[in-house]
Amino acid sequence: MQTLSLAGCSRTTDAGAVNIGALAHLRTLDLENCNEITDASLACIARITGLQTLNLYCCDKITDAGLASIAALSQLQMLDLTSCYELTDNGLANISATLTQLQSLVFYCCNKITDVGLESIAKLSVLEVLDLSCCLEITDAGIASVAKLSELRSLNISDCEEITDDGVATVATSLLQLRTLDLGNCNLITDAALESNRNLTRTTAGVERLLLLQQSYGYLVWHISLHRLEFFATNAKRQRL
């Protein structure tokens, strides 16, 4: 077996994880909303050395100790830690040191992650997708660390209410491969952020940037190409682009 999804199986516990750990050929494991899973489960899962995708969405009993266990999964490419509220900077440092093959990392609503934790993230040199939305302690200093991720193509820092125009300017000048930036509900962003992006052009790969700014009236989308800068206002009720 290479793929196992237990998403929504809320009665799955650490006892079951012992059996999961025996699936030596597993490559994808989805434990979304298995909220009885704890660090003990991750110690078992760490035995699956070839695991490439791990979804721990809303496994909110997990702590830094659990991340220390899965730091052994050196082949991991995608990791979702959405709403794992107990995770801190120490946990981020642990996985940044060893999970150097990560291409996608989600820390949505992990409110204990701060700028200090992001200092270690530059080690994830092949990371392409990073979601730090609702990480309320992150400031422009943390964004300066994120800006070292030269391969980043998608960055979500929506609801990071301490981010300012300076942080956006850092992103605009450093992340040359970026396609998508979500700044929804970053209430300190002003028109200056738009001005800092005025001169953005196509990347060397020829892919255009798309930046999203959510304001009270809806989504303001600015689209940067080599020839033009166009602004589109869309209704707040529409699905996010």
C-alpha positions as CSV (number, residue, x, y, z in Angstrom):
1,M,0.0,0.0,0.0
2,Q,1.3,3.4,-1.0
3,T,-1.6,5.7,0.0
4,L,-3.7,5.7,3.1
5,S,-6.4,8.2,4.0
6,L,-8.1,8.2,7.4
7,A,-9.4,11.8,7.0
8,G,-12.3,12.4,9.4
9,C,-11.8,9.1,11.2
10,S,-11.9,10.9,14.5
11,R,-11.9,7.7,16.6
12,T,-8.4,6.8,15.3
13,T,-6.0,6.8,18.2
14,D,-2.3,6.1,19.0
15,A,-3.2,2.4,19.2
16,G,-4.0,2.4,15.5
17,A,-0.9,4.3,14.6
18,V,1.2,1.4,15.7
19,N,-0.2,-0.5,12.7
20,I,0.2,2.4,10.4
21,G,3.9,2.5,11.3
22,A,4.3,-1.0,9.9
23,L,3.3,0.1,6.4
24,A,6.8,0.3,5.1
25,H,5.9,1.2,1.5
26,L,3.5,4.0,2.4
27,R,4.1,7.3,0.5
28,T,1.0,9.3,1.3
29,L,-0.7,9.5,4.7
30,D,-3.8,11.6,5.4
31,L,-4.8,12.0,9.1
32,E,-6.9,15.1,8.7
33,N,-9.2,15.7,11.7
34,C,-7.9,12.6,13.5
35,N,-7.8,14.7,16.6
36,E,-7.0,11.9,19.0
37,I,-3.6,11.4,17.4
38,T,-0.8,12.5,19.7
39,D,3.0,12.6,19.6
40,A,3.1,8.9,20.3
41,S,1.5,8.3,16.9
42,L,4.1,10.4,15.2
43,A,6.9,8.3,16.8
44,C,5.3,5.3,15.0
45,I,4.8,7.1,11.7
46,A,8.5,8.1,11.7
47,R,9.3,4.5,10.9
48,I,7.9,4.9,7.4
49,T,11.2,6.3,6.1
50,G,9.9,6.7,2.5
51,L,6.9,8.8,3.4
52,Q,6.5,11.8,1.0
53,T,3.2,13.4,2.0
54,L,1.8,13.8,5.5
55,N,-1.4,15.6,6.4
56,L,-1.9,16.3,10.1
57,Y,-4.7,18.9,9.6
58,C,-6.4,19.6,13.0
59,C,-4.4,17.0,14.9
60,D,-4.3,19.5,17.7
61,K,-2.8,17.3,20.3
62,I,0.5,17.2,18.5
63,T,3.4,19.2,20.1
64,D,7.1,19.9,19.2
65,A,8.0,16.5,20.5
66,G,6.0,14.9,17.7
67,L,7.7,17.1,15.1
68,A,11.0,16.0,16.5
69,S,10.0,12.5,15.7
70,I,8.9,13.1,12.1
71,A,12.1,15.1,11.5
72,A,13.5,11.7,10.6
73,L,11.3,11.5,7.5
74,S,14.0,12.9,5.2
75,Q,12.0,12.1,2.0
76,L,9.0,14.2,3.0
77,Q,7.8,16.7,0.4
78,M,4.5,17.9,1.7
79,L,3.5,18.5,5.3
80,D,0.2,20.1,6.5
81,L,0.1,21.2,10.1
82,T,-3.0,23.3,9.9
83,S,-4.4,24.1,13.4
84,C,-1.8,22.2,15.3
85,Y,-2.0,24.9,18.0
86,E,0.6,23.6,20.3
87,L,3.5,23.8,17.8
88,T,6.2,26.4,18.5
89,D,9.4,27.8,17.0
90,N,11.3,24.8,18.4
91,G,9.2,22.5,16.3
92,L,9.7,24.5,13.2
93,A,13.5,24.5,13.8
94,N,13.5,20.7,14.2
95,I,11.8,20.1,10.8
96,S,13.7,22.8,9.0
97,A,17.0,21.2,10.0
98,T,16.3,17.8,8.4
99,L,13.3,17.9,6.1
100,T,15.2,19.6,3.3
101,Q,13.1,18.0,0.6
102,L,10.0,19.8,1.6
103,Q,8.2,21.5,-1.3
104,S,5.0,22.4,0.5
105,L,4.6,23.4,4.2
106,V,1.3,24.6,5.9
107,F,1.4,26.2,9.3
108,Y,-2.1,27.8,9.1
109,C,-3.4,29.0,12.5
110,C,-0.3,27.9,14.4
111,N,-0.3,30.9,16.6
112,K,2.8,30.1,18.6
113,I,5.1,30.4,15.5
114,T,7.0,33.7,15.6
115,D,9.8,35.5,13.7
116,V,12.3,33.5,15.7
117,G,11.1,30.2,14.3
118,L,11.2,31.6,10.8
119,E,14.9,32.3,11.1
120,S,15.5,28.6,10.5
121,I,13.2,28.2,7.5
122,A,15.9,29.3,4.9
123,K,17.3,25.8,5.2
124,L,14.2,24.5,3.2
125,S,15.9,25.5,0.0
126,V,13.5,23.7,-2.4
127,L,10.3,24.9,-0.7
128,E,7.7,26.1,-3.3
129,V,4.5,26.6,-1.2
130,L,4.3,28.1,2.3
131,D,1.2,28.9,4.2
132,L,1.6,31.0,7.4
133,S,-1.9,32.4,7.4
134,C,-3.3,33.3,10.8
135,C,0.1,33.0,12.4
136,L,-0.6,36.2,14.4
137,E,2.9,36.7,15.9
138,I,4.7,37.0,12.5
139,T,6.0,40.5,11.6
140,D,8.1,42.0,8.8
141,A,11.2,40.5,10.4
142,G,9.9,37.0,9.9
143,I,9.0,37.8,6.3
144,A,12.7,38.8,5.8
145,S,13.6,35.2,6.7
146,V,10.9,33.8,4.4
147,A,12.3,36.0,1.6
148,K,15.4,33.8,1.5
149,L,13.4,30.9,0.0
150,S,14.4,31.6,-3.6
151,E,12.3,28.8,-5.0
152,L,9.0,29.9,-3.4
153,R,6.1,30.1,-5.8
154,S,3.1,30.5,-3.4
155,L,3.1,32.4,-0.1
156,N,0.0,32.8,2.1
157,I,0.4,35.3,4.9
158,S,-3.3,36.3,5.1
159,D,-4.5,37.4,8.6
160,C,-0.9,38.1,9.7
161,E,-1.9,41.4,11.1
162,E,1.6,42.7,11.9
163,I,2.8,42.6,8.3
164,T,3.3,46.0,6.8
165,D,4.2,47.5,3.4
166,D,7.9,46.9,4.3
167,G,7.3,43.2,4.4
168,V,5.5,43.3,1.1
169,A,8.4,45.2,-0.4
170,T,10.8,42.6,0.8
171,V,8.8,39.9,-0.8
172,A,8.5,41.8,-4.1
173,T,12.3,42.3,-4.4
174,S,13.5,38.9,-3.2
175,L,11.1,36.2,-4.2
176,L,11.6,36.3,-8.0
177,Q,9.8,33.0,-8.6
178,L,6.7,34.0,-6.8
179,R,3.4,33.5,-8.6
180,T,0.8,33.9,-5.8
181,L,0.8,36.1,-2.7
182,D,-2.2,36.2,-0.4
183,L,-2.4,39.2,1.9
184,G,-6.0,38.9,2.9
185,N,-6.9,40.9,6.1
186,C,-3.4,42.3,6.5
187,N,-4.8,45.5,7.7
188,L,-1.6,47.5,7.9
189,I,-1.0,47.2,4.2
190,T,-1.5,50.5,2.3
191,D,-1.3,51.8,-1.2
192,A,2.5,51.9,-0.8
193,A,2.5,48.1,-1.1
194,L,1.0,48.5,-4.6
195,E,3.6,51.1,-5.5
196,S,6.5,48.8,-4.4
197,N,5.2,46.2,-6.9
198,R,4.8,48.5,-9.8
199,N,8.0,47.5,-11.5
200,L,7.6,43.8,-11.2
201,T,7.9,42.0,-14.5
202,R,7.8,38.4,-15.7
203,T,10.2,36.0,-14.1
204,T,13.0,34.3,-16.1
205,A,10.6,31.3,-16.4
206,G,8.1,33.5,-18.1
207,V,5.4,33.0,-15.5
208,E,3.4,36.1,-14.4
209,R,3.0,37.1,-10.8
210,L,-0.5,37.2,-9.2
211,L,-0.9,39.0,-5.9
212,L,-4.1,39.1,-3.9
213,L,-5.1,41.7,-1.4
214,Q,-8.4,41.2,0.4
215,Q,-10.0,44.4,1.7
216,S,-13.4,45.0,3.4
217,Y,-15.2,45.4,0.1
218,G,-13.8,42.3,-1.5
219,Y,-10.6,41.1,-3.3
220,L,-8.3,43.5,-5.0
221,V,-6.2,41.6,-7.5
222,W,-3.2,43.1,-9.2
223,H,-1.7,41.3,-12.1
224,I,1.8,42.1,-13.2
225,S,3.1,41.3,-16.6
226,L,6.0,42.6,-18.7
227,H,3.7,44.9,-20.6
228,R,1.0,46.1,-18.3
229,L,-0.3,46.4,-14.7
230,E,-4.0,45.7,-14.4
231,F,-6.3,46.0,-11.4
232,F,-9.5,44.1,-10.9
233,A,-12.0,44.5,-8.1
234,T,-14.2,41.4,-7.6
235,N,-17.1,40.9,-5.3
236,A,-16.4,39.6,-1.8
237,K,-18.9,36.8,-2.3
238,R,-17.0,35.3,-5.1
239,Q,-14.7,32.4,-4.5
240,R,-11.1,33.4,-4.0
241,L,-9.2,33.3,-7.2
